[in-house]
Amino acid sequence: MTLELFLLVAAALFSVGLFGALTQQSIVMLMMGLELMLGGVILAAAGVWHYIAPAATDGQVLIVLAVTVMAVEMAVGFAIVTALFRAREVDVTDEAAELKA
């Protein structure tokens, strides 16, 4: 695989995620769009790092760390959304924005 193909797939993932994050009203769908955007960024970083230094393990460790942080962040986000839905039955971003008090 070439670097251009890695970057093309990463740009496609980021674009789909950006479209999903900007057009969806559901909090869960918004988080899925953000997850796709982060996945695109991580794929681009992994592809570039593979072509810069393929023998070095620094890039692999950094990518695994980024994926782990992304998974923890999504788990915490879904826990907050679940708690918000159970407490107030709010599942769209417009209603959640009114809870700022």
N, C-alpha and C positions, 0 to 999 in steps of 0.2 A: 504494500500500500504506500502511496505517496503522501507527502505532507499536505498537498493541496486537497486530497480526498478527505483526510482527517479534518482539515479546517472547513471544508464544504459541509460535511456532516455536522460538525460542531455549530456552524452558522445556521444550518437548518433547524437543529434542536433549539438553539437560542431564539430563533425567529418564531417558531411555533409556541415556545414558552412565553415569549413576549406578547404574542397575539392572545394567548389564553389568559395571561395575567391582566391584560388591559380590557378584555371584553367580557369577562365572567363576573357575575354578581355573587355567586356562591363562594363562601370563604374557602371551602375545600378545593374547588376548582382553581381559585386564585393561588392557593398553595401548590397545587400540581403544576401550574404554569411556572411558578418560581423554581420548583424542583427541576423542571426541564431546562430552564435558563442556567441554573447552576451546573447541571449535567453537561450542557454545551460548553461552558467555560472550562470545566474540568477535562473534558475530552480534548479541547484545543490545547490546554496546558500539557496534557499527557503526550499528545502528538508532537508538539514543538520540542518538549524535553527529550522524547525518543530520538528525534533527528539531530538535536544538539549534542547530546551525550548518551548514546545508547548503552554503553557499558556501566555507567554510573547508576548507583542505586538511590541517590539522593532524590531524584524526581519521582521514583516509584513510592518512596516513603512519604513524600509530600502529597502525592495523589491519594494514597490510602488514608492519610490523615484528613485530607479535605473531604473525602467521601464519608468518613466516620463522623466528622463534624456536621456534615450535611444531614446524615441520618439522625443524629441526635437532635439537631435543630428541628427537623420535621416531626419527630416524635413529640417534642415539647410543644410545638405548634398545634399538632392534632389534639394533644391533651387539653390545651387551652380552649380550642374550638369545641371540644366535647363538653368541657365544663361550662362554657358559655351557653351552649345549646341546652344542656340539662337545667341550668339555672333560669334562663330567660327565654328559651326556645327561639333563639336568634341564629339564623343560618345564612344570612346575606350581609354583604358589607355595608349597605346603607343603614340597616337597623343596628349593626354593631357600632357604627360611628356615633350613634346617638347616646351610647352608654359612657361617654367620656367623663361624667361627673365624678 
